[in-house]
Amino acid sequence: MQGFRILIVDDESEFRDFYELILGDKGYEVYTAFSGEDCLQMVEKNPVDLVITDLKMTGIDGIQLLEKLKDTVPECAVIIITGYGTVETAVEAIRKGAFGYFIKGHNPEELIIEIEKLVKMRSLEASNKRMSEKLTKEQWHLDTKSDKFRNVLTLAEKASESMANVLIYGESGTGKEVLANYIHQLSEEKNNPFIDVNCQVYSKNTIESELFGHEKGAFTGAIERRIGRFEEAAGGTLFLDEIGELTPYVQTKLLRVLDTKSFERMGSNRKISVDFRLICATHRNLEEEVINNNFREDLLYRINTLVIEITPLRERKEDLPDLIRYFFIKYQNEMKKKEIEVSNKTMDFLLNYDYPGNIRELKNIIERIVVLNDEDLIHRHILSCMGQGVGKQDKLSESSCRSYTPMSLRDFRKEKEREHIISTIHYCNEDLDQVAEILQITRRQLYNLLKEIER
């Protein structure tokens, strides 16, 4: 498992080499230490997820090492290696906090199974923590004064009561992933993984590996086994955002998984049984995509058992004051800026604009306001973002002008850079994260460029 770090502690080199070989072959990051003292020094400098230690060693023995590790790095799991005659001592070690024990001479597969249990448990804990933090941060999105959006939440609550597949329709930026999280959190599977995959961000060559996983050597660059998202979502929820972007080939393979509740990793013939709730989302009209032969009709019927359409922000303007207040507080706190006084004119813009990019666009507009923190710049940016007035018209006319204007090469490059940044912002529907990714710069660099544009 890539990223899972194991430290083998044994004063006999042949045992260290043996465990390093079999665990390294399974894809774990494996390190070795020849004594308990050596282990403590290594863990202090480079933390690991698991220590596998022999019970009987010269110097610090396995039990003493366990106690010291629990004092210094309690998050590090410990498995004790023992012989037949000391099993009772190993059981005592479990009472003191060891994750488990392994008897020397037994099938190494038993040790691997024990480690896989730990990996799955840690993965689940991390998934639940991420989901909990995400819901805490985004719970504001589910507080509403809109009857339309309240109906959406009611449907989501009913959907959570079964394992039926759910299809969420919604424009870009309406919070489809937040709603999928909400359904999962209300369900009986809330303590199992919530795995989200944005099908739009993966190329047609990588999405199959992302979903199904692959074996080592399955294709060029597959240097180790990879667990796919289907496997990760076992017992929980798999959320496929922008499912309309899947290629016909991957659509066919997904349909087979839903029909048989099983799949094979790329490069393997072994069937893996899996059971999960599927929630899909898209901004496309999949019925039209079926007519245009871009989406399989039988797959559509499998994923749309329950259909929920998220209300766009322009149809729930009752929520705008609270959302605006939330985002101002959020970004002022994050950037450690004093409270910004926004003029009535700017606030009118914010309250009356239709937000074609929905909540994502509102979020990015307010983030930019807080970054710039200048009333004059605010007006120009709001005008630009909203497509109203002189702000956008000026930029469009500037970028489309073909008449020659004498200027230095340096100024010409600067002007072209400015036009490209503006075009990218419009292309990304004001999503600054996506803009920075396309331009291959950091968000801070993007902020500085935006300031330059306004000068």
C-alpha distance (Angstrom), angle and dihedral (degrees) to the residues before:
residue distance angle dihedral
M1 . . .
Q2 3.77 . .
G3 3.78 112.5 .
F4 3.84 96.3 15.1
R5 3.81 106.4 119.7
I6 3.82 121.9 -152.9
L7 3.81 127.3 -174.5
I8 3.84 117.5 -158.7
V9 3.83 114.5 -153.3
D10 3.81 118.6 -167.6
D11 3.81 133.2 131.7
E12 3.82 90.6 -140.9
S13 3.80 112.5 79.6
E14 3.84 95.7 -153.5
F15 3.81 91.0 60.3
R16 3.81 92.0 46.5
D17 3.80 90.6 50.5
F18 3.83 92.1 46.5
Y19 3.81 95.3 52.5
E20 3.79 92.1 41.4
L21 3.81 90.0 54.3
I22 3.83 98.8 49.1
L23 3.81 95.4 41.0
G24 3.79 93.9 43.4
D25 3.80 88.4 52.8
K26 3.83 88.0 57.1
G27 3.80 90.7 58.3
Y28 3.82 100.2 -101.7
E29 3.80 122.9 138.6
V30 3.80 100.5 -115.6
Y31 3.81 129.1 -166.8
T32 3.81 130.3 174.5
A33 3.80 136.9 -142.7
F34 3.82 126.5 -171.5
S35 3.83 96.5 -149.1
G36 3.80 144.2 13.9
E37 3.80 90.4 -103.8
D38 3.80 90.9 52.3
C39 3.81 89.8 49.2
L40 3.82 93.6 53.4
Q41 3.79 91.4 50.8
M42 3.80 92.4 48.9
V43 3.82 94.8 47.0
E44 3.80 90.9 49.5
K45 3.82 90.5 58.1
N46 3.82 99.4 34.1
P47 3.83 117.0 21.4
V48 3.81 117.4 -142.4
D49 3.81 133.6 -161.6
L50 3.81 97.1 -130.9
V51 3.80 138.0 20.3
I52 3.81 116.8 -159.2
T53 3.79 107.5 -165.5
D54 3.77 136.5 178.6
L55 3.80 112.8 -119.1
K56 3.81 97.0 -136.7
M57 3.79 116.0 49.9
T58 3.77 135.3 142.1
G59 3.79 112.8 -98.8
I60 3.81 111.1 6.2
D61 3.81 108.1 21.2
G62 3.81 126.0 -149.3
I63 3.82 96.3 -90.6
Q64 3.82 93.2 49.0
L65 3.80 90.0 47.1
L66 3.82 90.1 50.7
E67 3.81 91.2 52.6
K68 3.81 92.9 48.5
L69 3.81 92.6 47.3
K70 3.80 91.4 50.2
D71 3.81 88.9 53.2
T72 3.81 97.0 46.1
V73 3.83 105.1 28.8
P74 3.82 107.4 15.3
E75 3.81 91.7 170.6
C76 3.83 90.2 64.0
A77 3.83 112.8 96.0
V78 3.82 120.6 -138.7
I79 3.81 130.5 -153.0
I80 3.81 117.6 -169.0
I81 3.84 120.9 -140.6
T82 3.79 110.5 -149.7
G83 3.82 143.9 165.2
Y84 3.80 126.6 -120.7
G85 3.79 93.4 -95.3
T86 3.80 95.4 56.5
V87 3.82 102.3 45.7
E88 3.81 90.8 115.1
T89 3.80 89.5 57.3
A90 3.81 90.0 49.9
V91 3.82 90.3 52.0
E92 3.80 88.0 52.1
A93 3.82 87.7 52.4
I94 3.80 89.4 57.9
R95 3.79 88.9 54.8
K96 3.79 86.6 54.9
G97 3.79 92.6 53.5
A98 3.82 107.9 -80.8
F99 3.81 113.3 146.3
G100 3.81 92.2 -137.7
Y101 3.78 146.4 -49.8
F102 3.81 137.5 -112.5
I103 3.80 126.3 -152.7
K104 3.79 116.1 -132.6
G105 3.79 112.0 -115.9
H106 3.80 94.8 30.1
N107 3.80 122.3 116.7
P108 3.84 107.6 -72.0
E109 3.82 87.4 -136.9
E110 3.83 86.7 76.0
L111 3.81 89.5 60.8
I112 3.80 91.4 46.2
I113 3.83 90.9 51.5
E114 3.80 89.8 50.9
I115 3.81 90.8 51.0
E116 3.81 92.0 47.0
K117 3.81 88.9 54.2
L118 3.79 89.2 54.4
V119 3.82 92.5 46.9
K120 3.80 91.5 50.8
M121 3.79 91.6 47.1
R122 3.82 92.2 50.1
S123 3.80 91.0 46.1
L124 3.79 90.4 51.6
E125 3.80 92.5 48.0
A126 3.81 90.9 50.0
S127 3.81 91.8 46.8
N128 3.80 92.4 50.1
K129 3.80 91.1 47.2
R130 3.81 92.2 50.4
M131 3.78 91.4 46.8
S132 3.81 92.5 47.2
E133 3.80 91.9 49.3
K134 3.78 91.1 46.1
L135 3.78 93.4 50.3
T136 3.80 90.9 46.5
K137 3.79 91.0 52.3
E138 3.78 94.9 43.3
Q139 3.81 101.8 35.7
W140 3.81 86.3 104.6
H141 3.79 87.3 72.5
L142 3.80 90.2 64.5
D143 3.80 96.1 51.1
T144 3.78 106.0 93.9
K145 3.78 144.9 167.1
S146 3.80 91.4 -167.9
D147 3.80 118.8 105.5
K148 3.81 89.9 -153.7
F149 3.77 94.1 54.3
R150 3.81 91.3 42.1
N151 3.82 87.4 59.0
V152 3.81 88.3 53.0
L153 3.81 90.3 54.2
T154 3.81 91.0 47.8
L155 3.82 90.0 55.1
A156 3.81 89.8 48.1
E157 3.80 90.8 52.2
K158 3.81 90.8 51.5
A159 3.81 90.7 47.2
S160 3.80 90.2 55.2
E161 3.80 91.2 62.2
S162 3.82 93.5 71.5
M163 3.80 139.5 33.9
A164 3.80 91.4 -117.6
N165 3.80 116.6 138.9
V166 3.80 113.6 -101.3
L167 3.81 128.8 -152.4
I168 3.81 116.5 -161.3
Y169 3.79 118.2 -160.7
G170 3.75 118.6 -164.6
E171 3.77 144.1 136.8
S172 3.79 119.3 -98.7
G173 3.79 111.6 -74.1
T174 3.82 98.5 18.8
G175 3.83 94.8 117.9
K176 3.80 103.8 -101.9
E177 3.80 92.8 158.2
V178 3.80 91.3 49.9
L179 3.81 89.9 54.3
A180 3.82 91.5 47.9
N181 3.82 88.8 51.8
Y182 3.79 88.9 49.7
I183 3.82 92.3 54.0
H184 3.80 91.1 49.3
Q185 3.80 93.3 47.2
L186 3.81 91.3 53.7
S187 3.82 93.9 47.4
E188 3.80 129.8 90.4
E189 3.83 87.0 -111.3
K190 3.82 93.0 62.3
N191 3.82 91.7 115.0
N192 3.82 90.9 55.0
P193 3.81 124.6 77.8
F194 3.80 125.1 -65.7
I195 3.81 106.3 -155.9
D196 3.80 118.7 -172.6
V197 3.80 125.4 -165.5
N198 3.80 124.0 -177.7
C199 3.81 102.1 -151.2
Q200 3.80 90.6 -164.3
V201 3.79 96.0 66.4
Y202 3.82 96.6 55.3
S203 3.77 124.4 78.2
K204 3.80 119.3 -124.8
N205 3.81 87.4 -105.0
T206 3.80 95.9 55.7
I207 3.82 105.7 34.6
E208 3.82 92.4 76.2
S209 3.80 91.9 55.5
E210 3.82 90.3 44.4
L211 3.80 92.5 55.5
F212 3.81 103.2 33.1
G213 3.80 101.7 27.6
H214 3.78 122.4 -140.8
E215 3.76 143.4 -120.5
K216 3.78 124.0 -115.8
G217 3.80 108.9 -80.4
A218 3.83 94.6 15.1
F219 3.79 89.2 130.8
T220 3.78 140.0 -10.8
G221 3.79 107.7 -59.5
A222 3.83 95.5 21.5
I223 3.80 94.3 123.9
E224 3.81 94.8 160.8
R225 3.78 142.0 13.4
R226 3.81 114.5 -78.5
I227 3.81 125.0 -158.9
G228 3.81 109.9 -136.2
R229 3.80 128.4 -137.3
F230 3.82 92.6 -103.2
E231 3.79 89.5 61.6
E232 3.79 93.5 43.4
A233 3.80 90.9 53.0
A234 3.83 94.8 53.3
G235 3.79 109.6 139.5
G236 3.79 92.0 5.3
T237 3.79 139.9 59.6
L238 3.80 130.7 -56.5
F239 3.79 113.6 -160.2
L240 3.81 115.6 -162.2
D241 3.79 108.0 -168.5
E242 3.82 117.7 -161.1
I243 3.80 92.2 10.1
G244 3.80 88.5 171.4
E245 3.82 88.2 76.3
L246 3.81 94.2 65.9
T247 3.80 116.3 113.4
P248 3.85 118.0 -116.0
Y249 3.81 89.2 -108.8
V250 3.81 94.0 55.7
Q251 3.82 90.0 42.3
T252 3.80 88.4 58.0
K253 3.80 92.4 49.7
L254 3.82 91.5 47.2
L255 3.81 90.7 51.6
R256 3.79 89.3 53.5
V257 3.80 91.3 52.1
L258 3.80 90.9 51.5
D259 3.82 91.6 47.9
T260 3.81 98.3 45.6
K261 3.82 101.9 26.1
S262 3.80 86.9 -134.0
F263 3.80 141.0 86.8
E264 3.80 143.2 172.1
R265 3.77 126.8 -119.7
M266 3.80 114.4 -117.4
G267 3.79 107.6 -86.6
S268 3.81 94.2 22.8
N269 3.82 136.4 91.6
R270 3.81 94.6 -161.9
K271 3.80 112.7 113.1
I272 3.78 116.6 -131.9
S273 3.80 116.7 -158.6
V274 3.79 114.9 -140.8
D275 3.79 137.1 173.6
F276 3.79 123.7 -167.7
R277 3.78 142.1 141.8
L278 3.80 111.9 -102.7
I279 3.79 121.2 -145.8
C280 3.80 116.8 178.9
A281 3.78 130.4 -173.9
T282 3.78 136.5 -170.9
H283 3.78 142.3 164.6
R284 3.81 89.8 -147.5
N285 3.80 126.9 91.2
L286 3.81 98.3 -114.5
E287 3.80 93.1 -167.4
E288 3.80 88.6 60.4
E289 3.79 89.4 44.9
V290 3.82 88.2 55.2
I291 3.82 90.7 52.2
N292 3.82 89.3 49.4
N293 3.84 90.6 49.6
N294 3.80 92.1 -116.9
F295 3.82 95.9 114.9
R296 3.79 132.1 38.1
E297 3.80 113.3 -110.3
D298 3.82 93.2 -149.2
L299 3.80 90.6 52.6
L300 3.80 90.9 50.4
Y301 3.82 89.6 54.7
R302 3.81 90.2 51.0
I303 3.81 96.1 51.3
N304 3.81 101.4 38.9
T305 3.81 100.6 65.8
L306 3.80 86.5 126.1
V307 3.80 120.3 21.1
I308 3.81 124.0 -160.2
E309 3.79 122.8 -177.4
I310 3.81 114.6 -159.5
T311 3.77 116.4 -136.4
P312 3.84 112.3 -116.8
L313 3.79 116.3 -122.4
R314 3.82 93.5 -110.3
E315 3.82 88.2 63.9
R316 3.80 94.7 51.1
K317 3.78 102.0 46.8
E318 3.81 89.4 145.6
D319 3.80 85.0 80.0
L320 3.82 96.3 51.4
P321 3.85 98.2 90.7
D322 3.81 92.3 53.5
L323 3.82 93.2 43.2
I324 3.80 92.4 48.9
R325 3.80 91.0 48.8
Y326 3.81 91.0 47.9
F327 3.81 94.2 52.2
F328 3.80 94.1 45.8
I329 3.82 91.1 52.3
K330 3.83 91.8 43.7
Y331 3.81 96.3 53.0
Q332 3.79 95.9 37.3
N333 3.80 88.9 54.9
E334 3.82 93.7 43.9
M335 3.80 92.5 49.9
K336 3.81 93.6 38.2
K337 3.78 91.5 -125.7
K338 3.76 127.4 151.7
E339 3.78 118.5 -108.5
I340 3.78 111.8 -71.0
E341 3.78 118.8 -134.0
V342 3.78 107.7 -141.3
S343 3.80 118.2 -160.1
N344 3.80 122.1 -118.8
K345 3.81 88.9 -112.2
T346 3.79 92.6 57.0
M347 3.81 92.3 43.6
D348 3.81 90.1 51.7
F349 3.78 88.5 54.4
L350 3.79 91.1 50.7
L351 3.79 93.8 48.5
N352 3.81 97.9 44.2
Y353 3.81 102.7 38.7
D354 3.84 115.6 106.4
Y355 3.84 96.8 -137.5
P356 3.83 103.7 -144.1
G357 3.83 86.1 -169.8
N358 3.83 89.7 51.9
I359 3.81 120.9 -155.5
R360 3.80 92.9 -12.9
E361 3.80 90.0 57.7
L362 3.82 92.6 46.3
K363 3.81 89.5 50.1
N364 3.80 93.4 50.9
I365 3.81 94.1 45.5
I366 3.79 92.2 53.6
E367 3.81 92.3 43.2
R368 3.80 88.5 55.2
I369 3.80 91.3 48.0
V370 3.81 90.6 53.4
V371 3.82 92.2 45.8
L372 3.82 93.6 51.5
N373 3.81 95.6 37.5
D374 3.79 92.6 -173.6
E375 3.81 121.6 120.0
D376 3.82 95.0 -146.1
L377 3.78 91.8 48.4
I378 3.79 89.7 46.4
H379 3.80 92.0 60.5
R380 3.78 93.4 49.4
H381 3.79 92.6 46.7
I382 3.77 94.1 47.7
L383 3.78 90.4 49.1
S384 3.80 89.8 49.1
C385 3.81 94.7 47.0
M386 3.77 94.1 46.1
G387 3.76 97.9 46.7
Q388 3.80 91.4 -125.4
G389 3.79 131.6 128.8
V390 3.76 130.0 -13.5
G391 3.82 98.2 -31.7
K392 3.79 97.8 76.6
Q393 3.80 96.2 28.9
D394 3.80 90.6 56.6
K395 3.80 91.5 51.2
L396 3.77 93.6 47.3
S397 3.79 92.9 48.2
E398 3.79 91.1 47.0
S399 3.79 93.4 50.9
S400 3.81 93.5 45.7
C401 3.80 96.5 45.1
R402 3.79 111.9 115.3
S403 3.81 98.9 178.9
Y404 3.79 115.7 113.2
T405 3.81 118.8 -106.6
P406 3.81 118.0 -175.1
M407 3.80 110.3 -120.7
S408 3.76 140.3 144.0
L409 3.78 120.2 -90.8
R410 3.79 89.0 -113.0
D411 3.83 92.6 54.5
F412 3.81 90.7 44.7
R413 3.81 91.1 54.4
K414 3.78 90.5 47.3
E415 3.81 91.6 50.8
K416 3.80 92.9 49.0
E417 3.79 90.3 48.1
R418 3.80 89.0 51.5
E419 3.81 92.0 51.1
H420 3.80 91.8 48.1
I421 3.82 92.3 50.9
I422 3.82 91.6 49.4
S423 3.81 92.0 48.0
T424 3.81 90.8 49.1
I425 3.80 91.4 50.7
H426 3.81 91.0 53.2
Y427 3.81 91.5 44.2
C428 3.82 90.8 53.8
N429 3.82 93.8 47.0
E430 3.82 90.6 -117.7
D431 3.83 93.0 -55.8
L432 3.81 99.1 148.0
D433 3.81 93.5 -170.4
Q434 3.80 89.7 58.3
V435 3.83 91.6 43.4
A436 3.81 91.3 53.7
E437 3.81 90.6 47.1
I438 3.81 93.1 51.4
L439 3.82 92.5 45.7
Q440 3.83 89.0 44.8
I441 3.80 93.6 -130.2
T442 3.79 134.3 115.5
R443 3.80 123.1 -97.1
R444 3.81 89.6 -111.1
Q445 3.82 90.5 55.0
L446 3.81 88.6 48.5
Y447 3.81 91.3 52.2
N448 3.80 90.1 51.8
L449 3.82 91.1 50.1
L450 3.81 90.7 49.8
K451 3.79 89.2 53.7
E452 3.80 89.5 51.0
I453 3.81 91.0 51.0
E454 3.79 91.2 56.2
R455 3.80 94.8 52.0
